[in-house]
């Protein structure tokens, strides 16, 4: 072993949260190093939200070509060709560009990048390979990793990580799971021309989302030809001589497919860190336990992001990092505010949501007023596509405050971001009603819903 220089902070993990923490801490004068064993930018940049959104754009073009005729464009179906190889290669170029940006950001901030796998060998000590680094504080920002249940034929199943690097697209695919990752990849595959089946053990997917969102998305995905199998799960996968797979389902049925992807959850990535040896406490699900200051059971060791079990969203990790950097090196005393965090699901059509679901609001408040509308987006009045948009506001009747806003439809994420500002500021329904809409847009419906439906 060799001894290396001492740091004020060593961050384990160069994802969005870890990089933001390192850069901000360095800007406050701290001597900072980041240890990374895979790729700069973490899950989001490499095998998460960024490449996924690029694939979503690629899949959406399929429908745009079909919709063109209603607007006078002649696009012959016989001339349409899609190259998965081209999309994948162009996606890879963009990810490589972002990797370089992250590296330059660390370098320009004066942060030392240490490549390799880190192990915490003491309360103030991190070992990477044969080198031991001394540090005043350690922050674990290693994120999460896809989890695939241990079933027969597990070796034939791919996770979301591998989906971005497939050599070819199959004619048929099975997506196993009911969370947002499963729904997004089912939409991507179907949009790229793959005959897609989604298998989920529950009665309806997207558990935790508002009920109207869940039912609307199920209706719209069915219209787009995605086969939704609920109250069913995968029990085994067998390879065939023809190079495909047979999926054994819990109801006794089988599915023949060229690909099976599991989106069956993500677990905190802590393997090999040596947490138990140094006394860092973890929860039953493996998440590192922290207090409101992100401090673990070892006073000099902190953690943030997916690894602590908070909402698995890149902006959450980034905001946690900013709070922690200020608290550690700039005399701050803030805490992370988890109220009214907006999120989007990039299926077709998109989901955008912020605040409480109707069920959550009924538990938290007394009387509610529910405002809901469904309509065909203006674009499809000429395209002829049978797609509906749903918007919903949940209002605490006593205070008139809007406590939840939900949307299924084109650009839902773009629209809900602005609505989130209003909810964060405590906007009442009266304020929504007095706001002038932008016409003609779908977004104006959020300020023109006047009659409560219940």
Steps between C-alpha positions, in 0.01 A plus 500: 500500500611856432389811686367793299420862575230599744172651388223694669245291313498181297183432303439141394301509176515746210131511420301823483482534878861410565635732232287794618611443861866482400489814287310709754719384788812587302356845424484559875870424529490131595758253370282245323544168321241286321535124459322337206523142372274516193408818319466870569144622535362189668178325406320807370755595238604150392218250550211709625309818433718655228535207257146391581363840395695474174340161433160649586554768236597231251189297576269802475606568141318184396165655593599838355553338161158337523337829603655692210230410248235700683715808453550451129833321504547189290724255680490163328499213748700292252784755519523506879806332640624497857858419597545406864875497440496864394291610798720307740823637353374859505384453859844367594669805346287731710568303819873508429476876455328534837760277667765740379310799633476344845873432497577858404264634766686309770837604364410869475368491858831363624353165598726194481347205312611159627403213271433166666280325757494656845481329837453688823780365719449737792296795619745731322651261248416384148695229320511482120712217366833510685466861612356626827358853504450699819204737521313707753161391362365232267179526298348190340315584177510165323136496388295191430510198269229297323368199690384185321324230707678167523290281270583215266650643182602827663812502284281561193346818644641847439462806721454862400882532495537262207202638308706796384760278336299231321662380179163469330135557579283187517168454325337426837586609854372440852542768767465367855402760759250773577702806599587801290807333347292206377233729355756721327687212337177334391411827326846531345502147364147526364575837343803352324283231346544214746198284591505568875338335801520643851457254789423626850399314815255767624155600386628819337850637439657827625423437865534824696374720217154655498229252406378710207855512364534122527172420326553760227848370417373141490231600251741696280771232493239241405390721210861505381508121480692417818369179655448561874489189718410588860464269803774291339870454554794326337600168654767371263673566169622231261721547194385349170707338228399782266674760717190634672341440839188351651369688804308293755226703670336446838159436341637202307524683167822547302635777279748459216732796472834620370573706811396511862584805707449517875412835655430346838656761724834654590707448813761718669846431360720440805675171423870507574493830692566331835216676679447233764867493594505871579159501666283680242140397568271394217127431474348162414490594131870587505455878499753688709332660801562873539360786704367830366860615454583190288727374778525126550553314826870581459536879556764553230310304233203640307283372214254642247300412189348165407722318749304647795158403368360847426312558170717360220515820299811678376383847611441364851860379526628831361299704750612275785859560389457877506352490850780276628781703339374820658459334838846342500711778353300824495349523850158397375234333710238407244299182454364345184137584423322202343160669466359557151772324304378478138572202282431375150466161337598502134260242368269575205316717592712658775411523869569809708414518868564710809360492852254256649291235333129513569527211747787669687311828517189333641709362783673833569205739468129514565286600205655511154398647168609303195532663159556272203480528124562268207524606138661425167816713454461759225773335294290188460190679372673482160723197548196291592687316775281369782702635790364677806662742742402499868558786746410510867521743791448400863393781733477513878153647540572666834804703387427501123863398453582279200680199650535278194524541122514211255511469123516233233566640156758649262775700675352430842839533667561839341161627617509360854837663571333841497203374700745370761624854563144609572434212741832558675399864547168395655272606215128473561239396247390864492848595378483234229156633400624860479798407283458573129556196282710471185270418211485260327702264718434195709667675794224762520262230623673518839370856545158456339359202692214662690258224595603242759416146395474385863 
